[in-house]
Amino acid sequence: MGDGWFFRYIKSKNAKSMRYKNELASKICSHNMKYVTESKGELGDTVIGRDCLCRVSDGYFTVTDGKGELIFRCKMTDVKLFELMSLDGAVISGPDEISGEEKEITAHYSYYR
């Protein structure tokens, strides 16, 4: 069930399913990002990249900054994606393969009129 033509037109609502992750990842990656911040707990958020782009390829979700430096890389099966309520950005979390630790970043979209 779910492989029929009808289910292609209905959005997935299960945040843990691969279909939901792929749909949201393609939506997030369609935006240009003004900047990306990392949550440091009580210290607040720090900007870790500007003019960033994200990409989904080879089963990985990656975020690169404007200089082409890789900021975040996580397997699609392990990544957690959520959009902000304002729809001005997205929260991306998961085990980062670059730093080797669990990381939570917030991508803030560029706004064009």
C-alpha positions in Angstrom: 0.0 0.0 0.0 1.4 3.4 -0.8 2.9 2.5 -4.2 -0.1 3.5 -6.2 -0.5 6.6 -8.3 -2.9 8.1 -5.8 -0.4 8.3 -3.0 2.1 10.4 -5.0 -0.3 13.3 -4.6 -0.6 13.1 -0.9 2.1 14.4 1.4 3.6 12.0 4.0 3.0 13.0 7.6 5.2 10.4 9.4 8.4 12.4 10.2 10.4 9.2 10.5 9.6 7.8 7.1 12.0 8.1 4.2 9.2 9.5 2.0 8.7 12.4 4.4 12.4 13.0 4.7 12.9 13.0 0.9 10.0 15.3 0.3 11.2 17.8 3.0 14.8 17.5 1.9 13.9 18.4 -1.7 11.9 21.4 -0.4 14.7 22.6 1.8 17.3 22.2 -0.9 15.2 24.2 -3.3 15.9 27.4 -1.2 19.0 29.4 -1.0 20.2 29.8 2.5 21.3 33.2 3.9 23.2 31.6 6.7 23.4 28.5 8.9 23.7 28.5 12.7 24.6 25.8 15.1 23.0 25.6 18.6 25.5 25.8 21.4 23.1 25.3 24.3 23.4 28.1 26.9 25.9 30.0 24.8 23.3 30.6 22.1 23.6 30.1 18.3 26.8 30.7 16.3 26.9 31.3 12.5 28.9 28.5 10.9 28.2 29.4 7.2 26.9 32.1 4.9 25.3 31.7 1.4 24.9 27.9 2.0 23.5 25.2 -0.3 22.3 21.8 0.6 22.2 18.7 -1.4 20.9 15.1 -1.2 23.1 12.6 -3.1 24.3 9.1 -2.6 22.1 8.7 0.5 23.6 11.7 2.3 22.2 15.1 3.2 25.0 17.7 3.0 25.3 21.4 3.6 28.1 23.5 2.1 28.9 27.1 2.7 29.5 29.8 0.0 33.2 28.9 -0.3 32.4 25.3 -1.1 33.5 24.0 2.4 31.4 21.1 3.7 29.7 22.1 7.0 27.3 19.1 7.7 27.1 15.6 6.3 24.7 12.9 7.6 23.0 9.8 6.2 19.4 10.3 5.0 18.3 7.4 7.2 19.7 9.2 10.4 18.9 12.9 9.6 16.0 14.7 11.2 14.4 17.5 9.3 11.8 20.1 10.4 10.8 23.4 9.0 10.4 26.4 11.2 6.8 27.5 11.9 7.5 30.8 10.1 8.7 28.7 7.0 11.8 31.0 6.9 14.1 28.1 7.6 14.6 24.5 8.7 16.2 22.6 11.6 18.5 19.8 10.5 19.9 17.4 13.1 21.7 14.1 13.2 25.1 12.5 13.6 27.5 14.7 11.6 30.3 12.7 9.9 32.6 15.7 9.7 32.8 16.4 13.4 31.9 12.9 14.6 29.2 14.1 17.0 25.5 14.8 17.1 24.8 18.2 15.6 21.8 20.5 15.3 21.9 23.3 12.8 19.3 25.8 11.7 19.3 26.9 8.0 17.8 30.4 7.5 16.4 30.9 4.0 17.2 33.9 1.8 14.1 36.0 1.2 13.5 37.4 -2.3 10.6 39.5 -3.4 
